[in-house]
Amino acid sequence: MKHTLLIFAFVGVLATGTSVSTQSAPSGQAAVAPDPAGVLVGQLALDKYKATLKGLAQFGDRQQGTKRNRDALDWIEAQLKSYGCTNTERITYTYAPAPRGGGGAGRGAAAAGRGAATAGRGAAAAGRGAAAGAGRGAADTPPVPGSPEWVRRGQAGGSTYYGYRRRTGVNSSVEAQPNEALRELNSEPSTPGERQEVFCTKIGVTRPQEMYIIGAHMDGIGKGEAMNDDGSGTALVMELARIFHSPGVTTDVSIRFALWNNEESGLNGARAYVEQREKLQGIESPAGSGKYPEPTWLGMIQHDMMLWDHGMPRADGTFNPDQRLEADVNIEFQSNSKFVDESMKLAFIFKAAADDYTTHYPATVGPHMTNTDSGPFQDLVAAISLRENERGMQTGAGWNPHWHQPTDLFETFSDQDFLLGLNAAQTTLGAVARLAGAKINR
């Protein structure tokens, strides 16, 4: 596949690696070493990805501040250890949201996009893509395409998309969940207090003092199973941890697999990680040991909502039941971040990997990364996010009817949807294997 000149300009951080084994070649011709990244990508399988998602489903929506969240955290850590990623660690922090004040408008102002309130916050918090006015939702009588009303609705809420929109928000009522067992599981409300999140690390062989961070948030809301938001990203990160810890796989630089908590309450887990560990980067501890508790960050790659790309709502408010023909993996960077150039280059490296390794869906690059755990990193290091939709525009315009809803369930999604998540995994695995200098010694 073709690579862009931009990728070659960034070749200083690109290490392809080689394998000690070779493919057989005709007599008189040199043997060709297989591509380690391609070999590792080939180990991804839809059934394994779905099995990990199904495992996460047993904990309901995994809302932070609940037993189901803590149980899910324990399960994730046990799974990582079973893959061979045994050096698991936890970040501990305190989540103490501000008092909720008066009416809904006051709650939205106090949350300021950080989601401090848990019940009903999506209907008020402007930063979460919630419906703020009557013009945002689909009306009883759809406007004629191309009419002034059609255009007006397309512009409502600050989106540059023209066309039909749907109201968005957060379901906080457990009674909206028709499944009795799931209703019971999700009934415990969130309470303030101590929080934890888990990560483990693949230690680099030649440059252990440097690393890439691969992340997703394991918490969810909506009183469903939080399969898409963000079981899909959590399962992806766990699958990559499993493959990078396969026997014989080494990398030149380190790779950290992080499962953030408290994303839905305002990126609190990712912020806690940055606050606690930013200043530890690249410090050998103990001195002379060759160990680096916090290797220097080379890039942060977030995965958030990987399954649903069915297009915009129809005129009557319904949706295409299948993935749209134009479905793709969105690779986002933030155009006004301090590391915009480095982030853009990283995004296009991932695009090149998608061109080489994805089996069903392509990838595109966009300049608007928002409302996910890469945000706290974007002014500190190259940071990108992989998504199903452009978060600030398509998802915020109501393109995903299951976002933060009781219908965000394993059974809601088809293999077409799960394959989109798997293709995002192929993209990240291929890109990071190249960047980290993966080798296979068998």
C-alpha positions in Angstrom: 0.0 0.0 0.0 1.1 3.6 -0.5 2.5 5.7 2.3 2.3 9.5 2.2 5.3 11.8 2.3 4.0 13.0 5.6 4.6 9.5 7.0 8.2 9.5 5.8 8.7 12.9 7.4 7.8 11.3 10.7 10.0 8.2 10.1 12.2 9.2 13.0 9.7 7.7 15.4 8.8 4.8 13.1 10.4 1.4 13.7 9.2 -1.5 11.7 11.1 -4.3 13.3 12.0 -7.7 11.7 11.4 -11.3 12.5 14.1 -13.9 13.1 12.1 -16.4 11.1 11.8 -16.1 7.3 9.5 -17.3 4.6 10.7 -19.9 2.2 11.8 -18.5 -1.2 12.5 -20.0 -4.6 16.0 -21.2 -5.1 18.4 -18.4 -5.9 16.2 -15.7 -4.4 16.7 -14.1 -1.0 14.2 -15.0 1.7 11.7 -12.3 2.6 11.2 -11.6 6.3 7.5 -11.4 7.2 6.1 -8.2 8.5 5.8 -8.4 12.3 3.0 -5.9 12.4 1.0 -7.9 9.9 1.6 -11.1 11.7 0.3 -9.6 15.0 -2.7 -8.0 13.3 -3.5 -11.5 11.9 -4.0 -12.7 15.5 -7.0 -10.5 16.0 -10.2 -12.4 15.8 -13.8 -11.3 15.8 -14.9 -14.1 18.2 -12.3 -13.2 20.8 -13.2 -9.5 20.6 -16.9 -10.3 21.1 -16.1 -12.7 23.9 -14.3 -9.9 25.8 -17.3 -7.6 25.2 -19.6 -10.3 26.5 -17.5 -10.5 29.6 -17.8 -6.8 30.2 -21.6 -7.0 29.7 -22.0 -9.0 32.9 -21.3 -5.8 34.9 -24.1 -3.7 33.4 -23.2 -0.1 32.6 -20.2 -0.1 35.0 -21.1 3.4 36.3 -18.3 4.9 38.4 -18.9 4.9 42.2 -20.7 1.6 42.2 -20.0 -2.1 43.1 -20.6 -3.1 39.5 -17.8 -0.7 38.5 -15.4 -2.0 41.1 -16.2 -5.6 40.1 -15.6 -4.8 36.5 -12.2 -3.3 37.4 -11.2 -6.5 39.3 -12.3 -8.6 36.3 -10.3 -6.5 33.8 -7.2 -6.7 36.0 -7.5 -10.5 36.2 -7.9 -10.8 32.5 -4.8 -8.6 31.8 -2.8 -10.9 34.2 -4.1 -14.0 32.4 -2.7 -12.6 29.2 0.8 -12.3 30.7 0.5 -8.6 31.4 1.2 -9.3 35.0 2.7 -6.0 36.1 -0.7 -4.4 36.7 -0.9 -1.2 38.7 -3.7 1.0 39.9 -4.2 4.7 40.1 -6.1 5.7 43.2 -7.8 9.1 43.4 -10.9 10.8 45.0 -13.9 11.9 43.1 -15.9 14.5 45.0 -18.3 16.3 42.6 -19.5 19.7 43.5 -23.0 20.0 45.1 -25.7 20.0 42.5 -27.4 23.4 43.2 -30.8 24.4 41.9 -32.5 23.7 38.6 -31.4 21.9 35.5 -29.8 25.0 34.0 -27.7 25.5 37.1 -26.6 21.9 37.0 -25.5 22.3 33.4 -23.5 25.4 34.2 -21.9 23.8 37.2 -20.9 20.7 35.3 -19.4 22.8 32.5 -18.9 19.8 30.4 -17.3 17.7 33.2 -20.4 15.7 33.9 -20.3 16.2 37.7 -24.0 15.2 38.1 -24.9 11.6 37.3 -28.7 11.7 37.1 -30.1 13.7 34.3 -26.9 15.5 33.5 -26.9 14.7 29.8 -30.1 16.7 29.3 -28.4 19.8 30.7 -24.6 19.6 30.1 -23.8 21.5 27.0 -20.4 19.9 26.6 -22.0 16.5 26.3 -23.9 17.1 23.1 -27.2 17.2 24.9 -30.3 18.8 23.4 -30.5 22.4 24.4 -33.5 23.6 22.5 -36.5 22.5 20.6 -34.8 23.1 17.3 -32.3 20.3 18.0 -34.6 17.3 17.9 -36.6 15.8 15.1 -40.0 17.5 14.9 -43.3 15.6 14.5 -43.5 16.7 10.9 -40.1 16.4 9.1 -39.0 19.4 7.1 -38.6 19.2 3.3 -35.0 18.6 2.4 -33.4 21.8 1.2 -36.1 24.0 2.8 -35.1 26.8 5.3 -36.4 24.7 8.2 -34.3 21.8 7.1 -31.2 24.0 6.9 -32.0 25.6 10.3 -32.2 22.2 12.0 -29.0 21.1 10.5 -27.3 24.2 12.0 -28.9 23.9 15.4 -26.5 23.3 18.3 -23.4 24.6 16.6 -22.9 21.6 14.2 -21.9 22.3 10.6 -23.9 19.2 9.5 -26.9 19.9 7.4 -29.7 17.4 7.5 -31.8 15.5 10.1 -30.8 15.5 13.7 -32.0 13.6 16.8 -32.3 14.7 20.4 -29.4 13.4 22.6 -29.2 13.0 26.3 -28.4 10.6 29.2 -30.9 8.1 30.5 -30.6 8.1 34.3 -33.8 6.1 35.0 -33.3 2.5 35.8 -37.0 1.9 35.1 -36.3 2.6 31.5 -34.4 -0.7 31.3 -36.9 -3.5 30.4 -34.6 -6.3 31.3 -35.4 -7.1 35.0 -32.0 -8.6 35.8 -30.1 -5.7 34.2 -32.4 -3.3 35.9 -31.6 -4.8 39.3 -27.8 -4.8 38.5 -27.8 -1.1 37.5 -30.0 0.1 40.4 -27.2 1.1 42.7 -26.6 4.8 42.4 -23.1 6.3 42.2 -21.6 7.8 45.4 -18.6 10.1 45.8 -15.4 8.8 47.2 -12.2 6.8 46.4 -11.8 5.6 42.8 -9.3 3.3 41.1 -8.3 2.5 37.5 -5.9 -0.2 36.2 -3.1 -0.3 33.7 -0.3 -2.7 32.7 2.8 -2.3 30.7 4.7 -4.1 27.9 8.4 -3.3 28.8 10.5 -2.3 25.8 13.7 -4.2 25.3 16.0 -1.4 24.0 14.2 1.8 25.0 12.2 0.9 28.1 12.4 4.5 29.2 9.9 5.6 26.4 6.4 4.4 25.8 3.1 4.7 23.9 -0.1 4.8 25.9 -3.1 2.9 24.5 -6.3 3.8 26.4 -10.1 3.4 26.7 -12.5 4.1 29.5 -14.1 1.2 31.3 -17.0 3.1 33.0 -20.3 3.8 31.3 -23.8 5.2 32.0 -27.3 4.9 30.6 -28.6 1.8 32.5 -27.7 -0.7 29.8 -24.4 -2.6 29.3 -22.4 0.3 27.9 -21.2 -1.9 25.1 -20.4 0.8 22.6 -19.5 3.5 25.1 -17.1 2.2 26.0 -17.0 -1.5 26.3 -16.0 -1.5 22.6 -12.8 0.5 23.4 -12.1 -1.4 26.6 -12.2 -4.8 24.8 -10.0 -3.4 22.1 -7.3 -2.3 24.5 -7.5 -5.6 26.3 -7.2 -7.6 23.1 -4.1 -5.6 22.1 -2.6 -6.3 25.6 -3.2 -10.0 25.0 -1.5 -10.0 21.6 1.5 -7.9 22.5 2.1 -10.3 25.4 2.0 -13.4 23.2 5.1 -15.7 23.6 8.1 -14.4 21.6 6.7 -10.9 21.0 9.1 -8.1 21.9 9.0 -4.3 21.4 11.9 -1.8 21.4 9.9 0.8 23.4 7.3 0.2 26.1 3.6 0.2 25.6 1.1 0.9 28.4 -2.5 -0.4 28.3 -4.7 1.9 30.4 -8.4 1.4 31.3 -9.5 4.8 32.6 -12.3 5.3 35.1 -14.7 8.3 35.5 -14.6 9.3 31.9 -18.4 9.9 31.9 -18.1 12.2 34.9 -15.6 14.5 33.2 -12.4 12.6 32.3 -11.5 12.5 36.0 -9.5 9.2 35.8 -7.4 10.4 32.9 -6.9 13.7 34.6 -5.8 11.9 37.8 -3.3 9.9 35.9 -1.7 13.0 34.3 -1.7 14.9 37.7 0.0 12.0 39.5 2.5 10.8 36.8 3.3 13.5 34.4 6.4 14.7 36.4 7.7 11.1 36.8 8.3 10.6 33.1 11.7 9.1 32.1 13.0 8.9 35.7 14.9 5.7 36.5 13.9 4.3 39.9 15.7 3.1 41.8 18.7 4.8 40.1 20.8 2.4 38.1 18.1 -0.3 38.1 17.1 0.1 34.4 13.5 0.5 35.6 11.3 3.4 34.7 7.9 3.5 36.5 6.7 6.2 34.1 8.5 6.0 30.8 8.5 9.2 28.7 5.3 9.6 26.7 5.8 9.3 23.0 2.0 9.3 22.2 -1.4 8.7 23.6 -4.0 6.8 21.6 -7.6 6.7 23.0 -10.5 4.5 21.8 -14.0 5.6 22.6 -17.2 4.2 20.9 -16.1 1.9 18.1 -19.2 0.1 16.9 -22.0 2.3 15.4 -21.7 4.1 12.1 -25.2 3.8 10.6 -25.5 7.4 9.3 -27.7 10.3 10.2 -31.4 9.8 11.3 -33.9 9.5 8.6 -36.7 12.1 8.1 -39.0 10.1 10.4 -36.4 9.8 13.1 -35.6 6.1 12.4 -32.2 4.8 11.5 -30.6 2.5 9.0 -30.5 -0.9 10.7 -27.1 -1.7 9.0 -23.8 0.0 8.9 -23.8 2.6 6.2 -21.7 2.0 3.1 -19.5 4.9 4.0 -18.7 3.5 7.5 -15.2 4.1 8.7 -12.8 4.4 11.6 -12.4 8.1 12.5 -8.8 9.0 13.7 -9.1 12.4 15.4 -6.5 15.0 16.5 -7.2 18.4 18.1 -6.3 21.2 15.8 -5.9 23.8 18.6 -3.8 21.7 20.9 -0.2 22.5 21.7 1.0 19.3 20.0 -1.1 19.7 16.9 1.7 19.0 14.4 2.9 15.9 16.3 -0.7 14.7 16.7 -1.5 15.2 13.1 1.6 13.2 12.0 0.6 10.4 14.4 -2.9 10.4 13.0 -1.6 9.9 9.5 0.7 7.1 10.6 -2.4 5.4 11.9 -4.2 6.1 8.6 -1.3 4.4 6.8 -1.6 1.4 9.1 -5.3 1.2 8.4 -4.7 1.3 4.7 -2.4 -1.7 5.1 -4.1 -3.8 7.7 -7.9 -3.3 8.0 -10.1 -5.9 6.4 -13.5 -4.4 6.1 -13.6 -0.6 6.8 -11.2 2.2 5.9 -10.0 5.0 8.2 -10.2 8.7 7.9 -8.4 11.6 9.7 -10.2 14.5 11.2 -9.0 17.6 13.2 -11.6 17.7 16.0 -10.9 15.5 19.0 -13.2 16.2 21.9 -14.9 14.7 25.0 -12.7 11.7 25.6 -9.6 10.8 27.7 -7.0 11.9 25.2 -8.0 15.5 26.1 -5.9 15.8 29.3 -2.9 14.6 27.3 -3.3 16.8 24.1 -1.2 19.7 25.3 1.6 17.4 26.7 2.2 14.9 24.0 1.0 13.7 20.6 -2.6 12.5 21.2 -5.2 11.0 19.0 -8.6 9.3 19.4 -10.1 6.5 17.4 -14.0 6.7 17.1 -16.9 5.3 15.1 -18.3 8.8 14.4 -16.9 12.3 14.6 -17.8 12.9 18.3 -18.3 16.6 18.2 -20.5 16.6 15.1 -22.1 13.3 14.2 -22.5 11.7 17.6 -23.4 15.2 19.1 -26.0 15.5 16.4 -27.8 12.4 17.4 -26.4 9.9 14.9 -26.2 7.2 17.5 -29.6 6.4 19.2 -28.0 4.1 21.7 -25.5 6.7 23.1 -26.0 6.7 27.0 -29.2 4.8 26.6 -30.6 1.4 28.0 -30.3 0.0 24.5 -26.5 0.1 24.5 -26.5 -3.7 24.8 -24.4 -6.5 23.4 -27.5 -7.8 21.6 -28.1 -4.4 19.9 -25.1 -4.8 17.7 -24.5 -7.0 14.7 -21.3 -8.6 13.4 -21.1 -5.6 10.9 -20.9 -3.4 14.0 -18.4 -5.5 15.9 -16.2 -5.7 12.7 -15.9 -1.9 12.8 -14.5 -2.2 16.3 -12.2 -5.0 15.2 -10.9 -2.9 12.3 -10.1 -0.1 14.7 -8.1 -2.7 16.7 -6.3 -3.7 13.4 -5.4 0.0 12.9 -4.0 0.6 16.3 -2.2 -2.8 16.5 -0.6 -2.3 13.1 0.5 1.3 13.8 1.8 0.7 17.4 3.6 -2.5 16.3 5.5 -0.4 13.8 6.1 2.5 16.1 7.2 0.4 19.0 9.5 -1.8 16.9 7.7 -5.1 17.4 9.6 -8.3 16.7 8.5 -11.9 16.8 11.1 -14.4 18.1 9.8 -18.0 17.8 
